[in-house]
Amino acid sequence: MFWGHLLTTAIEVHLNQLKSTSTLRSEAEKRLVQSVRHAGRNVAYYRDCFRRAGLNMDSFKGPEDLKKLPFLTKDDVRNAFPDRIVADGTDIETCHYSATTGSTVSCGVAPCPPLPVMSRRRTCWLLM
């Protein structure tokens, strides 16, 4: 499973180098729209934030609409974790999360990376 994913990713990265800038931009914008809409529909924190801001996820069209989205702070993540900041249906027991001891560096949420070489269990990382 891991090696198949690794090979597929390597091929995709290679083929992306052959695509035009406009094609890459279009694909990235499509993934952005999918991600924001997914968060608005499947993550309680975002669902509530977007509703309070009067945002309809179906009307989110791309980067130009990012300015409409509310900011997410470190305290927001801390206060909503894990029940309201993790997507509905995610088994929190299969995710790994860690926290720092107070660094002032900005943090963010990262998608699940590919399987580690030495592990068969999918690990999700949430940086706080």
trRosetta pair geometry for C-beta under 8 A, 3 or more apart (Angstrom, degrees):
i j d omega theta_ij theta_ji phi_ij phi_ji
1 4 6.0 -59 -150 34 25 111
1 5 6.5 22 154 -16 62 107
1 115 6.9 66 108 3 103 155
1 120 7.7 83 51 -144 128 83
2 5 5.8 -60 -153 37 32 110
2 6 6.2 31 152 -20 68 108
2 114 7.0 109 -144 161 79 105
2 115 4.4 -100 -100 74 103 126
2 117 6.9 139 159 -117 153 43
2 120 7.8 -112 -37 -112 117 58
3 6 5.4 -50 -144 37 34 114
3 7 6.2 35 156 -19 66 105
4 7 5.9 -54 -146 37 29 109
4 8 6.3 30 154 -18 64 107
5 8 5.7 -55 -146 38 30 112
5 9 6.2 29 155 -19 64 108
5 114 5.3 167 129 -142 133 119
5 115 6.8 112 48 19 149 99
6 9 5.8 -56 -148 37 28 110
6 10 6.3 29 154 -20 64 107
6 114 6.8 120 -75 162 71 158
7 10 5.7 -53 -146 35 31 112
7 11 6.4 30 156 -17 65 105
8 11 5.9 -57 -150 37 29 110
8 12 6.3 29 153 -19 65 108
9 12 5.6 -55 -146 37 31 112
9 13 6.3 33 156 -20 66 104
9 114 6.9 -76 -35 -65 154 148
10 13 5.8 -52 -147 34 30 111
10 14 6.5 30 154 -18 62 107
11 14 5.7 -57 -151 37 31 112
11 15 6.2 26 155 -15 67 108
12 15 5.8 -57 -143 40 30 107
12 16 6.2 39 155 -29 65 104
13 16 5.7 -49 -149 27 29 116
13 17 7.3 38 152 -26 58 97
14 17 6.1 -51 -168 18 35 113
14 18 7.8 25 143 -12 61 103
15 18 5.7 -57 -165 31 47 112
15 19 7.2 54 142 -32 70 99
16 19 5.5 -46 -155 16 45 117
16 24 6.6 82 -167 -104 95 109
19 23 4.4 -115 179 86 108 129
19 24 5.3 130 106 -54 122 87
19 27 7.8 -3 158 -1 161 138
20 23 4.6 96 57 5 81 102
20 24 7.1 -149 94 -3 43 86
21 24 5.8 -56 -148 39 32 110
21 25 6.2 33 154 -20 66 108
22 25 5.6 -52 -144 37 31 113
22 26 6.2 35 155 -22 64 107
23 26 5.7 -54 -147 36 30 113
23 27 6.4 28 155 -16 64 106
24 27 5.8 -56 -147 38 30 109
24 28 6.2 30 154 -19 65 108
25 28 5.7 -56 -146 38 30 111
25 29 6.3 30 155 -19 65 107
26 29 5.8 -54 -147 36 28 111
26 30 6.5 32 152 -21 62 105
27 30 5.6 -52 -150 33 32 114
27 31 6.6 30 152 -16 65 103
28 31 5.8 -54 -150 37 33 109
28 32 6.4 39 149 -23 65 104
29 32 5.4 -49 -147 32 34 117
29 33 6.5 36 154 -18 65 102
29 62 4.7 3 -165 -135 113 112
29 63 6.3 -80 -116 -20 97 95
30 33 5.9 -52 -151 35 31 110
30 34 6.5 30 151 -17 63 107
31 34 5.6 -54 -147 39 34 113
31 35 6.2 36 154 -22 67 106
32 35 5.8 -56 -147 35 28 111
32 36 6.3 22 159 -14 65 107
32 62 6.5 78 84 -143 125 57
32 63 6.5 24 114 -65 167 72
33 36 6.1 -57 -144 39 28 106
33 37 6.1 24 159 -14 64 112
33 60 6.0 165 -138 116 78 97
33 61 6.7 -26 -106 -171 124 19
33 62 6.0 -39 -63 -82 107 57
34 37 6.0 -61 -144 42 26 108
34 38 6.1 30 156 -23 64 109
35 38 5.7 -55 -146 35 27 113
35 39 6.4 27 156 -18 63 105
36 39 5.8 -53 -149 36 31 111
36 40 6.3 30 153 -17 65 109
36 57 6.9 -177 128 -143 84 91
36 60 5.2 -122 108 147 133 159
36 65 8.0 150 124 97 170 117
36 69 7.2 -105 -139 -85 123 139
37 40 5.6 -56 -146 39 31 112
37 41 6.2 18 159 -9 66 112
37 57 4.6 117 -128 170 69 113
37 58 7.4 72 -124 -80 116 41
37 60 6.1 -164 -67 58 83 127
38 41 6.1 -68 -146 44 26 101
38 42 5.5 -24 174 22 67 122
38 43 7.9 59 129 -11 68 99
38 87 7.4 -18 154 -117 99 132
39 42 6.7 -77 -120 54 18 82
39 43 4.8 -27 -158 23 65 125
39 46 4.2 -15 152 90 95 175
39 87 7.6 -96 -111 -91 53 98
40 43 7.6 -11 -51 44 13 87
40 46 5.4 -103 -88 134 43 112
40 47 6.0 109 -172 -93 47 57
40 50 4.9 4 -127 4 103 168
40 55 7.3 -107 -123 111 136 113
40 57 3.6 172 96 -86 151 130
40 60 7.5 165 -14 -8 152 143
41 47 7.0 76 -120 -91 11 103
41 57 6.1 -124 -46 65 86 171
42 47 7.8 171 40 -53 15 113
42 87 4.5 17 134 -152 113 95
42 88 4.8 -123 -164 27 75 96
42 89 7.4 -54 -160 23 113 105
43 46 4.3 54 83 22 108 110
43 47 6.4 178 83 -19 51 87
43 84 7.6 80 173 163 75 53
43 85 6.5 15 -169 -159 115 31
43 86 7.1 -166 -125 102 93 13
43 87 5.1 -59 -74 -94 84 59
43 88 7.2 -146 -79 -16 34 75
44 47 5.5 -54 -141 34 29 116
44 48 6.3 24 162 -14 65 107
44 80 7.7 -174 84 -163 97 112
44 83 7.2 -19 41 136 144 73
44 84 4.3 -91 82 -143 116 73
44 85 7.8 -71 57 -50 85 28
44 88 7.3 105 -40 -61 84 92
45 48 6.3 -65 -157 38 25 105
45 49 6.3 20 153 -16 64 112
45 76 7.1 114 -170 167 134 100
45 80 4.4 34 -87 -156 133 155
45 84 4.4 102 -55 143 88 95
45 85 4.9 15 -6 -89 145 62
46 49 5.5 -54 -138 41 34 111
46 50 5.8 31 163 -18 69 109
47 50 6.3 -59 -146 39 21 106
47 51 6.3 20 155 -19 59 112
48 51 5.7 -57 -145 37 29 111
48 52 6.3 29 157 -18 66 106
48 84 7.8 -22 12 -168 130 121
49 52 5.9 -57 -149 37 28 109
49 53 6.3 17 156 -10 64 111
49 70 4.8 -121 177 42 116 139
50 53 5.7 -61 -145 45 31 106
50 55 4.2 -84 -167 67 85 114
50 57 6.5 34 160 -61 158 88
50 69 7.5 -32 -98 -127 88 75
50 70 7.5 -139 -76 8 48 106
51 54 7.6 40 179 -72 31 25
51 55 7.4 -87 -65 50 23 71
52 70 7.7 21 77 -46 107 148
53 68 7.0 132 148 164 131 78
53 69 7.5 112 95 -138 170 31
53 70 5.4 -152 -58 -44 140 105
55 59 7.5 -142 -169 61 67 107
55 60 7.2 41 179 -62 113 102
55 68 5.9 129 -100 142 119 116
55 69 7.2 38 -82 -96 167 58
56 59 4.5 65 79 7 101 110
56 60 7.7 -159 95 -24 55 76
57 60 5.6 -34 -159 4 46 117
59 65 7.7 169 123 -127 76 149
60 65 5.0 178 -144 113 68 155
60 68 7.8 -150 -106 68 87 131
61 64 6.9 -15 80 57 103 101
61 65 5.5 124 41 -24 72 132
62 65 6.2 110 59 13 40 99
63 66 5.5 -22 -162 -14 49 117
64 67 7.6 -40 172 13 44 103
65 68 5.2 -37 -175 21 71 121
65 69 7.4 78 136 -30 76 92
66 69 5.7 -47 -163 17 48 115
72 76 5.3 -125 -160 76 64 145
72 77 6.8 67 168 -50 104 92
73 76 4.6 110 53 -3 72 101
73 77 7.4 -137 98 -1 45 82
74 77 5.9 -54 -156 35 35 110
74 78 6.4 34 149 -18 67 107
74 106 7.4 -139 -57 -138 108 54
74 107 5.9 83 -106 36 98 108
74 128 7.2 114 -157 -166 86 68
75 78 5.4 -52 -143 39 36 113
75 79 6.0 30 160 -16 69 109
76 79 6.1 -61 -145 41 24 106
76 80 6.1 5 163 -4 63 118
76 85 7.9 127 137 -93 79 125
77 80 6.2 -70 -140 47 24 99
77 81 5.8 33 162 -39 65 112
77 85 5.8 86 -140 -127 62 163
77 107 7.2 -102 42 92 162 116
77 109 7.3 -177 -120 -55 129 102
77 126 8.0 178 -174 174 122 109
77 128 5.8 -163 122 -119 126 93
78 81 6.0 -53 -141 20 22 115
78 128 6.3 112 -80 -165 77 124
80 83 7.3 -122 175 68 59 67
80 84 3.9 -96 -163 80 91 108
80 85 4.0 107 113 -45 111 102
81 84 7.6 -86 -57 50 21 74
81 85 5.1 -37 -81 34 62 132
81 86 7.5 77 -134 -29 65 95
81 97 7.5 160 -168 -176 133 162
81 126 7.3 150 -126 143 127 147
81 128 6.8 -35 -40 -91 166 142
82 85 6.6 -95 -149 52 36 90
82 86 5.1 11 178 -11 83 128
82 92 5.1 84 145 -126 150 142
82 97 7.4 -155 -91 -12 116 161
83 86 7.2 -62 -130 34 8 99
85 109 7.5 -160 162 -82 111 144
85 126 7.9 108 115 -149 119 141
86 90 4.8 -115 160 65 107 138
86 92 6.0 87 107 -87 175 99
86 95 7.4 -148 -129 10 136 166
86 126 7.7 -66 -87 -75 97 149
87 90 4.9 95 67 -29 79 119
90 95 6.9 27 161 -38 115 132
90 124 7.6 -9 -167 -8 125 173
91 94 4.6 53 94 9 107 109
91 95 7.4 163 95 -15 59 89
92 95 5.5 -60 -153 33 45 114
94 121 7.0 -144 -153 -178 90 102
94 122 6.4 34 161 74 116 89
94 124 7.1 71 111 4 77 107
95 112 7.9 -104 -114 -93 90 103
95 123 7.3 101 -143 -166 41 48
95 124 3.7 -41 -125 59 93 113
95 125 7.9 -162 -170 -53 88 19
95 126 6.7 40 162 -11 127 109
96 123 5.0 -3 5 -163 120 99
96 124 6.4 163 30 66 64 52
96 125 6.1 -15 78 -94 94 59
96 126 7.9 -178 95 20 49 76
97 124 7.9 -10 -61 101 77 86
97 125 7.3 132 -101 -157 50 40
97 126 4.2 -17 -114 56 102 104
97 128 6.8 39 178 -7 106 115
98 125 7.8 -25 17 -152 96 83
98 126 7.9 159 27 76 53 65
98 127 7.1 -13 66 -117 83 54
98 128 7.2 -168 95 33 42 88
99 128 4.5 -34 -107 80 80 110
100 103 4.6 -41 141 13 150 106
100 105 7.8 52 23 48 173 104
100 107 7.7 -164 5 -74 121 134
100 128 7.2 -158 10 96 75 60
107 127 4.7 -148 -164 120 107 99
107 128 5.9 109 134 -139 162 18
108 127 6.4 29 61 63 45 114
109 126 5.7 -15 -128 -133 82 78
109 127 7.1 -167 -97 38 33 75
110 113 7.3 6 138 -48 120 89
110 125 5.1 -4 68 84 116 103
110 126 7.4 -165 37 -99 73 34
110 127 6.4 55 -3 -4 105 106
111 124 7.9 -73 174 -139 38 88
112 122 5.9 21 -177 172 137 109
112 123 7.0 158 -150 90 90 40
112 124 4.3 -57 -93 -101 93 78
112 125 7.4 137 -115 13 44 69
113 116 7.9 58 98 -61 115 70
113 123 7.0 -12 51 78 92 89
113 125 6.6 24 -7 3 104 117
115 119 6.2 -147 -175 86 88 81
115 120 6.8 0 -158 -137 136 27
115 121 7.7 142 -134 71 97 26
115 122 6.1 -74 -89 -96 82 62
115 123 7.8 110 -128 12 48 84
116 119 4.3 46 64 29 104 108
116 123 6.5 21 -17 14 108 130
119 123 6.9 41 102 -28 153 115
